[in-house]
Amino acid sequence: MRKLALAAAVAAASFAVPAVAQDMSTTGTTDAAVAAPAPAEAPADTGPRAPDGTRAFGIEPYVAVMGGWEQFDRQAVAGIPAQPKGYNLDGALVEGIVGFNVPLGPVFVGAEGAVAKGVSGDIDWQYGAYGRFGLRAGESGLFYGKVGYRWNNFNNFAPGVSGDLNRDYHATVYGIGAEVGPRDIGLGGLTGNSGLRLRMEVSTFDDAHSFRPMAGVVAHF
């Protein structure tokens, strides 16, 4: 009986020791996993933001293609010869623009250069450089004023009017305009924060001596 009891005790011990070791191993692994620190998260960008969610400060270059029309007054303006009654210098235009914006929180300033080609009417070429300033609004909208200088070259004057068609007639230009992104007109998801915008603008030559409405697409980067 004693030998039988001793054998039973040895067998029980042989099963108990691996079980305890396994339990200790499992417990140690679990405790180590619990005690391990979580990976540190990158600090959030808490800097000032513009209305469209982008950074409030920086440089935003862009290019644009616009189309429109301009009509000049009949009287002599910036050297442009006066035209007879019933005849205005005018024409349809296609314009290319390169520029940049500098966002300053809810406002912005910027500059751009433009070249326009007349596709019908009396205007041949136009060249200009302008400064812009205004407000940022909505998801990606801009409302702005502009001032600059433009050179105009014509390919036609009224019959009987003497003038140099090879001359560039130049003066100061003033204008106002607006840009809206797809989100602002219910087309969310087509572009990112800085992508395509629609621009509408009206400007005038030499103290309101012309009327120039233009519209087109601006690609911001």
C-alpha positions as CSV (number, residue, x, y, z in Angstrom):
1,M,0.0,0.0,0.0
2,R,2.8,2.4,0.8
3,K,4.4,1.7,-2.5
4,L,1.1,2.3,-4.3
5,A,0.5,5.6,-2.5
6,L,4.1,6.8,-3.2
7,A,3.7,6.0,-6.9
8,A,0.4,7.9,-7.0
9,A,2.0,11.0,-5.4
10,V,4.9,11.0,-7.9
11,A,2.5,10.8,-10.8
12,A,0.4,13.7,-9.5
13,A,3.5,15.8,-9.0
14,S,4.7,15.1,-12.6
15,F,1.4,16.4,-14.0
16,A,1.2,19.4,-11.6
17,V,4.7,20.8,-12.4
18,P,4.2,21.4,-16.2
19,A,0.7,22.9,-15.5
20,V,2.1,25.4,-13.0
21,A,5.0,26.2,-15.4
22,Q,2.6,26.8,-18.3
23,D,0.3,29.0,-16.1
24,M,3.3,31.0,-15.0
25,S,4.4,31.4,-18.6
26,T,1.0,32.5,-19.8
27,T,0.6,34.9,-16.9
28,G,4.0,36.5,-17.5
29,T,3.2,37.0,-21.2
30,T,-0.2,38.6,-20.4
31,D,1.3,40.8,-17.8
32,A,4.1,41.9,-20.1
33,A,1.5,42.7,-22.8
34,V,-0.5,44.7,-20.4
35,A,2.5,46.5,-19.1
36,A,3.9,47.4,-22.5
37,P,3.4,51.1,-23.3
38,A,1.2,52.1,-26.2
39,P,3.0,53.6,-29.2
40,A,3.2,57.4,-29.1
41,E,0.9,59.2,-31.5
42,A,2.1,62.0,-33.7
43,P,1.2,65.4,-32.4
44,A,-1.9,66.9,-34.1
45,D,-1.4,70.0,-36.3
46,T,-3.1,72.6,-34.2
47,G,-2.0,75.6,-36.2
48,P,-4.4,78.2,-37.7
49,R,-6.6,77.0,-40.5
50,A,-8.2,78.7,-43.5
51,P,-12.0,78.3,-44.2
52,D,-11.4,75.4,-46.5
53,G,-9.4,73.4,-43.9
54,T,-6.0,74.1,-45.4
55,R,-3.2,75.9,-43.5
56,A,-4.0,79.6,-43.0
57,F,-0.5,80.7,-44.1
58,G,1.6,79.7,-47.1
59,I,1.9,80.2,-50.9
60,E,-0.7,78.8,-53.4
61,P,0.4,78.9,-57.1
62,Y,-2.2,78.6,-59.8
63,V,-2.9,78.7,-63.5
64,A,-6.1,79.7,-65.3
65,V,-7.8,79.8,-68.6
66,M,-10.6,82.4,-69.1
67,G,-12.8,83.7,-71.9
68,G,-14.8,86.8,-72.2
69,W,-15.3,90.1,-74.0
70,E,-14.2,93.7,-73.8
71,Q,-15.7,97.0,-75.1
72,F,-13.8,100.3,-75.0
73,D,-15.4,103.8,-75.0
74,R,-15.5,105.7,-78.2
75,Q,-13.6,108.8,-76.9
76,A,-9.8,108.9,-76.9
77,V,-8.5,106.9,-74.0
78,A,-4.8,106.4,-73.1
79,G,-3.9,107.4,-76.6
80,I,-6.5,105.2,-78.3
81,P,-8.0,107.3,-81.1
82,A,-11.6,108.4,-80.7
83,Q,-14.1,106.3,-82.7
84,P,-17.1,107.7,-84.6
85,K,-20.6,107.6,-83.1
86,G,-22.0,104.1,-83.2
87,Y,-18.6,102.4,-83.4
88,N,-16.9,100.8,-80.3
89,L,-13.6,98.9,-80.2
90,D,-14.6,95.5,-78.8
91,G,-14.0,91.8,-79.2
92,A,-14.0,88.3,-77.7
93,L,-11.0,87.2,-75.8
94,V,-9.2,84.0,-74.6
95,E,-6.8,84.6,-71.7
96,G,-4.1,82.6,-70.0
97,I,-3.1,83.5,-66.4
98,V,-0.2,82.4,-64.1
99,G,-0.2,83.6,-60.5
100,F,0.0,82.9,-56.8
101,N,-2.0,83.6,-53.6
102,V,-0.5,84.2,-50.2
103,P,-3.2,83.1,-47.6
104,L,-3.2,85.2,-44.4
105,G,-5.8,83.4,-42.3
106,P,-9.3,84.6,-43.5
107,V,-7.8,87.0,-46.1
108,F,-5.3,86.7,-48.9
109,V,-3.0,88.7,-51.2
110,G,-1.5,87.7,-54.5
111,A,-0.2,88.6,-57.9
112,E,-0.7,87.3,-61.4
113,G,0.4,87.9,-65.0
114,A,-1.9,87.4,-68.0
115,V,-1.8,87.3,-71.8
116,A,-5.1,87.5,-73.8
117,K,-5.7,87.0,-77.5
118,G,-8.6,88.4,-79.4
119,V,-10.5,85.8,-81.3
120,S,-13.0,88.1,-83.0
121,G,-13.6,91.9,-83.2
122,D,-11.0,94.7,-83.0
123,I,-8.7,93.5,-80.2
124,D,-5.5,91.7,-81.2
125,W,-3.4,91.1,-78.0
126,Q,-3.4,92.2,-74.4
127,Y,-0.7,91.8,-71.7
128,G,-1.0,92.7,-68.0
129,A,0.2,92.3,-64.5
130,Y,-2.0,92.6,-61.4
131,G,-2.1,92.5,-57.7
132,R,-5.1,90.8,-55.9
133,F,-6.4,91.0,-52.3
134,G,-9.6,89.8,-50.7
135,L,-11.4,87.4,-48.4
136,R,-11.5,83.6,-48.2
137,A,-15.0,82.2,-47.7
138,G,-16.8,78.9,-47.6
139,E,-15.0,75.7,-48.4
140,S,-12.7,77.2,-51.1
141,G,-14.2,80.5,-52.1
142,L,-12.5,83.8,-52.7
143,F,-13.9,87.3,-53.1
144,Y,-11.3,89.8,-54.3
145,G,-10.4,93.2,-55.8
146,K,-7.5,93.7,-58.3
147,V,-5.4,96.5,-59.6
148,G,-2.7,96.4,-62.2
149,Y,-1.5,97.6,-65.6
150,R,-2.5,96.4,-69.1
151,W,-1.2,96.9,-72.6
152,N,-3.7,96.6,-75.5
153,N,-3.0,96.1,-79.2
154,F,-5.7,96.4,-81.8
155,N,-6.1,95.0,-85.3
156,N,-8.8,97.3,-86.5
157,F,-10.1,100.9,-86.0
158,A,-13.2,102.4,-87.5
159,P,-13.0,103.3,-91.2
160,G,-11.4,106.7,-91.6
161,V,-9.8,106.8,-88.2
162,S,-6.0,107.3,-88.2
163,G,-4.2,105.3,-85.6
164,D,-1.2,103.1,-85.1
165,L,-2.4,99.5,-85.1
166,N,1.1,98.3,-84.1
167,R,1.1,100.5,-80.9
168,D,0.4,99.2,-77.4
169,Y,-2.1,101.4,-75.7
170,H,-1.7,101.0,-71.9
171,A,-3.2,102.2,-68.6
172,T,-4.2,101.1,-65.1
173,V,-6.8,98.4,-64.7
174,Y,-9.2,97.8,-61.8
175,G,-11.5,94.9,-61.2
176,I,-13.5,92.7,-58.8
177,G,-14.2,89.0,-58.9
178,A,-15.0,85.8,-57.1
179,E,-13.8,82.2,-57.2
180,V,-15.9,79.2,-56.0
181,G,-14.8,75.6,-55.7
182,P,-16.9,72.5,-56.4
183,R,-18.0,72.1,-52.8
184,D,-19.4,75.6,-52.7
185,I,-21.7,74.8,-55.6
186,G,-22.8,71.3,-54.4
187,L,-20.2,69.2,-56.3
188,G,-18.3,67.9,-53.3
189,G,-15.7,65.2,-53.8
190,L,-14.5,66.2,-57.3
191,T,-11.4,67.9,-56.1
192,G,-9.4,68.3,-52.9
193,N,-9.1,71.4,-50.7
194,S,-7.0,73.2,-53.4
195,G,-8.1,72.1,-56.8
196,L,-10.3,73.5,-59.6
197,R,-12.2,76.7,-59.0
198,L,-14.6,78.7,-61.2
199,R,-13.7,82.4,-61.6
200,M,-15.9,85.2,-62.6
201,E,-14.5,88.7,-63.0
202,V,-15.3,92.2,-64.2
203,S,-12.6,94.8,-64.9
204,T,-12.2,98.2,-66.5
205,F,-9.5,100.1,-68.3
206,D,-8.2,103.6,-67.3
207,D,-10.9,104.8,-64.9
208,A,-13.9,103.0,-66.3
209,H,-13.3,103.5,-70.0
210,S,-14.0,99.8,-70.8
211,F,-16.2,97.0,-69.7
212,R,-14.6,93.5,-69.5
213,P,-16.5,90.5,-68.1
214,M,-14.5,87.2,-68.0
215,A,-15.1,83.7,-66.7
216,G,-13.1,80.6,-66.6
217,V,-11.4,77.8,-64.7
218,V,-8.5,78.2,-62.2
219,A,-6.3,75.2,-61.2
220,H,-4.7,75.7,-57.7
221,F,-1.8,73.7,-56.4
